Amino acid sequence: MKKAVTEADFQDLSWHDCTLWGLAIRAGDPEENDWTRQLVLDIDFIVEWLDKAGKLDFLVAPATLTFEEVNNLHVQVDFEEIEGVNTLNEISMDRIERKKHGSQCIGKPCYSWTIHLNGPKGLIRFDASGFTQVLESDPVSNGNRQSLSLSKREAMKKKIDRLKEM
């Protein structure tokens, strides 16, 4: 199931407690007349928070969130020291804010975006014209976990890859 949403759906979306698994920068080559400037986030998107007799159940799907015409990228992530160790752990998003500003992104309105993180401390800030988010599979019931385990996520991605090959 590939369901795409865009910045037109922004008011109806929430990224609260979604896990950020990866960040990629896609920059084209101007010498080849390729002006691609994308920020691509690999996330676990919480499609729905369900209350089942007082217990939360999360419907979660791997998703690709791609921002277009990106400029002025600033990434700040601080894995704080706990008992003398800075342990690498998952990154949880708190929210995404956008503010329209006066400039244009190649003939389109341009927005300032800020992705606030729950933990570790930090934010991702940039300007972009908009985004597309695609669910990479059908959402699965994940019990009281807001993110997929690494093994569950890898199994889902392998299944997706096999389906693409057919």
N, C-alpha and C positions, 0 to 999 in steps of 0.2 A: 504494500500500500504506500504510494507516494503522494501524500497530501501536502501541498505547498500553501504557505501563507506569506503575506508580504507586509510592508509597512502600512498598507491600507487597513490591515487587521490589528495594528499595534494596540489600540485601546482595549481589545478583547483578549489580549495575551498576557500571561504572567510567566516569568522565568524564576520566580521565587523558589529557592532550594533546588534548582536544576543543577546538575553536576557538569562541569566543564572538563572534558577529557583531553582536548587538544586545541591548539591555535595554529593556524597556518596563514602565511602571507603569500598571496598570489600577485606578483608584480610582472606585468608584461614588458616587452622589449620595444621601446619607442622606435628603435632603428628598423623594426619590422612592422611599424605602424600598429603595434599592439599596446593599447593604453589601459589594459586591465590593472585595476587597483582594488583587490578584494581582501577582506579580512574574513577568514573562514573558521568558524568555531564548531567543534565536534562535541555535542552535548547529549545528555540524557534529558529529554523533555518530559516533564510531568504533564500528561494530557488531562488527567482528572484526579482530584482528591475525593475519594469516596468514604463516607461514614457508614460503616457496617456495624450496626449495634454498638456504637460507641468506640469502635476501633477503626483507625484510618487504614485504608488500602489505597495504594497509589497505582494508577495506570501509567506506565512509563514506556517510552520508545526512544531508540537512538535517533538523533536528528542532526542535520547539518544546517547551521545558521550562517548565511553568507551576506556580508555587508558589501555594498557596491560603491565605487568612486571614493575610496577611503583616502583621507589626508590627515595629517597632524596626529598620528597614532602615539599614544602614551600608555605604557603598560607598567603597572606597579603591583607586585605581588610580594608579600613578606611572610615567609614561613617562619613564624616566631620560634624562638628557642624554648623548649620545654625540657626541664631537667638536663640542661647541657647539650641537647641535640636538636638540630633543625630537621625534623623528619618530613620527608616528602609525603604528602597525602592529597586526597582529592580536593578539588577547588569547587566550592559551592557558591552559586550566584544568589544574590539577594534580590536585585531588580535591575531593570534597564530603563534609563530615563532618556528622553530625547527633547531637544529644544530647537526650534527652527531659528535659523539666523539668516541674515540678509544676502549672503553670497549664493552663487549658483554652482552646482556640480554638473558640468557639461549640459547646460540647458535645463536641469532639473532643480527643484528646491533642494537646499542642503540643510542638514540637521547636525547638531552636536549631540553625540551619543555618549552616555556614561553607563558602563556596566559595573555596578557595585557588587563586591564580593562579601559573602558571609564569613568565609574562612577559607584559606588564610586571609589576613587583612589585605585589602588592596582594591584596585579598580582598573578598568580598561576604558580609556577615553579617546575619542576620535571624531572626525567629521565624515559624514557619508550621505549619499543621496537616499539610501533605503536598504532594505534587506529582503531576502527570500529565506524561508525556513522550510525544509523538507523533512518529513518523517521518513526514516529509512526502512521502517517495518511497522507492522501493526503494533499498537501498544499491548503490553502484557501486564497482567496483575502482578504486582511486586510486593504484596503484603505491606508491612509497615516501613519498608525501605524506599527511600526517595530516589535512589540511583540503582542502576543495574550493577551486579558484581562484574568484575573484569572477565571472569570465565563465561558468565551468561551473555555478556555483551559480545565477546568474541565469537561465541556459538551463533548468536543472531546474525552477526556480520558474515560469517561463513555461509549461513543459509541464504542470505541475500545475494552473496557472490555466486552461489550455485544457481539461483534463480535467474540471475543476469546472463549466465552462460547458456541457458536453454533457449 
